[in-house]
Amino acid sequence: MKDLLEFLSKSVTGDDTIEVNEETDGGQTVLSIKAPKDKIGLLIGKAGKTIRALRLLVKVRATLEKKGVIINVLEA
């Protein structure tokens, strides 16, 4: 899931400096996207449409793997 989210995030922003960290917390996988301040707006999108789409795609993958997933966007 980490690789999928990293690929999608880099593709959306066009920035290779974006990092995705993966942690397991109580049976759930927490994915944190660290992006530069000027790229966070691209990740979130107008009215949150882009981040919602990213979450949906990762959630589909997580469902196939029978896991829970949480995605956070952080400033690098």
C-alpha positions in Angstrom: 0.0 0.0 0.0 2.9 2.3 0.8 4.3 1.9 -2.7 0.9 2.6 -4.3 0.3 5.8 -2.3 3.9 7.0 -2.9 3.5 6.5 -6.7 0.1 8.2 -6.8 1.3 11.1 -4.7 4.4 11.7 -6.8 2.3 11.5 -10.0 -0.3 14.0 -8.8 2.3 16.6 -7.6 5.1 15.9 -10.0 7.5 16.1 -7.1 10.0 13.3 -6.2 10.7 14.7 -2.7 7.4 13.4 -1.3 7.9 10.7 1.3 5.4 8.1 2.6 5.9 6.5 6.0 4.0 3.4 7.1 3.3 2.5 10.7 1.1 -0.2 12.2 -1.2 1.0 15.0 -3.6 -1.5 16.7 -4.3 -3.5 13.6 -4.6 -0.5 11.3 -2.0 0.7 8.9 -1.2 4.4 9.2 0.3 6.0 6.1 1.7 9.5 6.4 2.5 11.6 3.3 5.2 14.1 3.9 5.1 16.8 1.3 6.5 20.3 0.9 4.2 23.1 1.9 3.6 24.3 -1.7 2.6 20.8 -2.8 0.1 20.0 0.0 -2.6 22.0 -1.9 -2.1 19.8 -4.9 -2.5 16.6 -2.8 -5.7 17.8 -1.1 -7.2 19.3 -4.2 -10.3 21.5 -4.6 -12.7 20.7 -1.8 -10.6 17.6 -0.9 -11.4 15.8 -4.1 -7.8 14.6 -4.8 -7.1 13.3 -1.3 -10.5 11.6 -1.3 -9.6 9.8 -4.5 -6.2 8.8 -3.2 -7.8 7.4 0.0 -10.4 5.5 -2.0 -7.8 3.8 -4.2 -5.6 2.9 -1.2 -8.7 1.7 0.7 -9.6 -0.7 -2.2 -6.1 -2.2 -2.0 -6.4 -2.4 1.8 -9.7 -4.2 1.5 -8.2 -6.8 -0.8 -5.5 -7.4 1.8 -8.1 -7.4 4.6 -6.5 -4.5 6.4 -7.6 -1.1 7.7 -5.8 2.0 6.6 -5.6 5.7 7.7 -3.9 8.3 5.5 -2.5 11.5 6.9 -0.9 14.5 5.0 2.0 16.2 6.8 4.2 19.2 6.0 7.8 18.2 5.4 
